Amino acid sequence: MKVIQLHKNELLLIKKAIKNNREAQHLLFEIHAPKMLSVCRYYIKDLQQAEEVMLNGFFKVFSNLKSFKNKGSFEGWIRRIMVRESISFLRQKKQIEFSVENFEYGNDYTNNIHTNMEVAEIQQLIDTLPEGYKIVFVMHAIEGYKHSEIAKVLNITEGTSKSQLFKARKMLQEKIKKLNKTTSYGTN
């Protein structure tokens, strides 16, 4: 039995999908949709709206498939489309606000929060953040964007990006500490 590498198989699917082969498009969608829905869900609280954004994102993926140059991963290329589509959705809904206050990193800034929370519970906490904080937090902490990239995508300054991340982390830390005091999540 001959084993075909997933990467080569995916490249073949992409070539077929560019030629509007519906079966290949469907397979690419089936492979990537679960991860891309979770990407959209990071940004958008409502699952149905996140699904709608993901579907719009896949429409853009298949409309622009010819522009994929096979530099980097195909999944990463799709992910960037989903992030931008999610941000566009939030902009259209006018749900993004950024505070532009200056700040100094203080001594109380720490990442040393220990918790045994489930991913869904952490997502719920992230959902409670103001949209500006949430978007920057997700882009930086989860998606791995640099502040310069976030600033460019969101049309804000790097300082605003850093400020939003600082405030988001601080707010999340406070929420986790509060939960740790009222539940048995903490390991402190």
Secondary structure as UniProt FT lines:
FT   HELIX           6..18
FT   TURN            19..20
FT   HELIX           22..43
FT   HELIX           47..63
FT   HELIX           65..67
FT   HELIX           74..92
FT   TURN            93..94
FT   TURN            107..108
FT   HELIX           119..127
FT   HELIX           131..137
FT   HELIX           138..142
FT   HELIX           147..154
FT   HELIX           158..182
//
